[in-house]
């Protein structure tokens, strides 16, 4: 397996809303081919979220789930380091985690934290469509790109991914 990116659900779900497959007919087959080439990976938590993605992209993601989804206790990857990182970050970033604060909006959730922890463990960038908080750092809100910066993980949005992979349409 040659995974190149850890994929957050928003990495594809948000672009699909803005650029649907039926209108952007030349763009999405190139993305589907990258999914089928297994350059993306995710964890069990993100796989559950991605099940809601429809169409060719959803089918491709589902078709690769067995070889692209990292699960704790399964396979030969360093899942113990992932668990340790995830647990450490749950404590360190506690003030920002939505589920710990009444499901506060516009901040990271546990699934967001987990995909960045997977990227950190595997040494890969994260693809999401979240935007960093603008202006001064917040004491209560943190998004995936902000977390990536804080822990030294590269973050790409969909357009950056397309440029990096030479995807046009």
N, C-alpha and C positions, 0 to 999 in steps of 0.2 A: 504494500500500500504506500502510495506517495501522496499523502494528504498535504495540502499547502495552506489551507485556511480552516479556521474554526468558524462555523456558521451560526449566527444568531437568527432566530426566526424572522426578525425584521429585515435582515439582509436581503430576503427575497419577497416577503409578504408586502412590505411597503412599496417597493418598486412595481410589483404586480398590480397594486391598486392604482398607481399613477400611470403605468404603461402596460395595460392589459395585453395578454397574449394574442387576442383576436385583432388588435389594432397594430401592435408592434411585432408583426409576424416574422421579421428577419432577425430580431434581437434574441428572442427567447430560445430558439433551437440551438443557438451557440451556447447559451447558459446551460440548457439541458445536456448538451454534449459534455460540458465540464463536470456537471453533476455525475453523469454516467462514467466519466473518467476517474471519478472518486477523488477529486482534488479537494473536496470539502469534507469536513467531519464535524461531529457534534456529540453531545452526551445524551443520556437517556431523557433528562428533563427537557431538553430542547426538542428531541424527537417527538415527545408528546405534544408540544406546541405546534410543531410543523405538520402534524397530521391534519391540521385545518387548511393547509395550502392545497388548492385545487389545481386542475389542469395538468398540462405536460410537466411542469416543474414539480408539482405535488407527486405525480406518478413516479418521476425520476428519483425524487428524494426517498419515497417509500421503497422503491426498488433497490436502493443502495443502503437502506437502513441497517441491514445485517452486517455490512462490511465497513460502514462509515460511522456507526454509532458506538461510542465508547461507554461501556458499562463497568461500574465498580465490581471487582471480583471476577471479571471475564476477560480473557485474552492475556497477552504477554506485555501489555503496556504498564507503566508505573502508576497504577491506580492508587497505591498507598500514598505516593507523593501528592497526587491530586486531592485525595481526601484530606490529607494534612493541610495542604494549602487552602482548600475550601473552608475547613474548620477554623484555621487561623484568621482568614479574612472575614469570616462571619463575626468574629469577636472584634477584630481591628476596625471594620467598617460598619459595625452595628448601628451607629447613629444614622446611617444612610439607607439601610435596608427596609424597604417598604413593608414587608410582612411583620416586622418588629415594631412598626409605628402606625398601626391602623390602616395598612395598605395605602400609605401616602403616595400621591401621584408624582410623576416626573422625577423619580429617583430609581435606583436599582432595586431589583427584586432578587430573590435567591437564585432563580434560574439565570439571570444576568451574571450574577457573581460566579455561578458554576461554569458558564461557558468561557469566561475570562480565566478562571482557574484551570480549565482544560487547556486553553491556549498557552498559558504560562507553563504548565507541566510539559506540553508537547513542543514548546518553542515555536509556536505558530502565531500568525496574526489573527485577529478577530474581524469578521465582516458583519456589520450591523448598519442600520440606517438611523441609529440614534445620533443626535447632535450633542456636542458638549454643552455644559452650562455656560452661558455667556456672562461676561463681566466678572465680578468678584467671586472667588470660591464661596460656595454655600456651606453653611454648617449643618444643613439637613438634606440637601439634594445632591446626588451624584448620578451620572449616567455612564453607560458602558464606555464611551470614549474617555471620560474623566478617570474612571477606574483603570483603564488601560494605561493611561499616562502615569497614574500613581504607582502602578506595579511593573512598568517597563514592558508592556505588551503593545505591539503595533496594532493600530485600528484602521480599517478601510471601510468607506461607505461603498454603495453599489457602483457609483460612477468611477471611483478610484479602482475598484476591483476590475471593472470592464476595461479600463485603460491598461492596467497591469497585465491582464490576460489577452489584450488585443481583441476584445469583443466589441463589435460595432453593429449597428442595425438601424 
